[in-house]
Amino acid sequence: MAGFEIKSNIADSLGFMGTLFYNQIPYATARALTKTAQLAQQAIRAEMEARFDRPTPYTLNSTYVKSATKTDLVARVWIKDDTSKGTPASKYIGPEVYGGERSMKRFERALQARGLLPPGMVAVPGKAATLDQYGNVSRGLIVEVLSYLQAFGEQGYRANMSERRRDRMVRGGKGARGYSYFVLLKREGKLLPGIYKRIAYGRDSRIEHLAYSAAKPVFIFVKQPTYKPRLPFDDVARRVAEAQFEGVFRRAFEEAVETAR
């Protein structure tokens, strides 16, 4: 997991000071370390905005600071490892920091578990994909595709479409054309491996007699990419620590001494 620690042994170097002042050093040091880590966190966020293409709020807020204490004079800036909102930030930001293979997203793992995504491949947006403001495939489309393809696992099996619901979607309704999805695991003619959408432009009493438009790619399967380091996480944090800690500590120490009198 990407992370950076900020430490200080300033208490040892100031041991010659009087007892009153010396007793304030651990407190001031802890405050200064935490504040410096927060400044590093802000700088890393700015670096993300500069280097990433339309980063989502989830990505920009993916770092956290562990505060220093008087008994543990180490502050940490790390990437969150929370899985409650999908793929942990540490999984997909880690390769951006250190390089390496792009980690699989949750929906890709679901497809692979159903045998709908070949090993060693990932799904990238096709021309027919609906994108959000950040250039990512919309959550609604991902859910619909997984549901149609029965790709939700045991915990989410109720989200999978029933045959009846799939039939209704394929047939369409008043003023709305029906459509369906299908998967190609291997290239067929001009169609690359991926997930495709077909829109019905003719109707019959039986689904198998529907006429469809040409297939349009929603996802294309490509080889899992390997990233070069792009986010200098450690360098940014180190640069901030070297430039800011001394001044931040001085202010924290002065405040601590004032309140101790």
Beta strands, then each sheet from edge to edge (+ up, - down):
strand 1: 3-7
strand 2: 63-66
strand 3: 74-79
strand 4: 100-101
strand 5: 121-125
strand 6: 172-173
strand 7: 176-177
strand 8: 179-184
strand 9: 194-202
strand 10: 211-212
strand 11: 216-223
strand 12: 226-227
sheet 1: 1+ 3- 2+
sheet 2: 4+ 12-
sheet 3: 5+ 11- 9+ 8-
sheet 4: 5+ 11- 9+ 10-
sheet 5: 6+ 7-
end
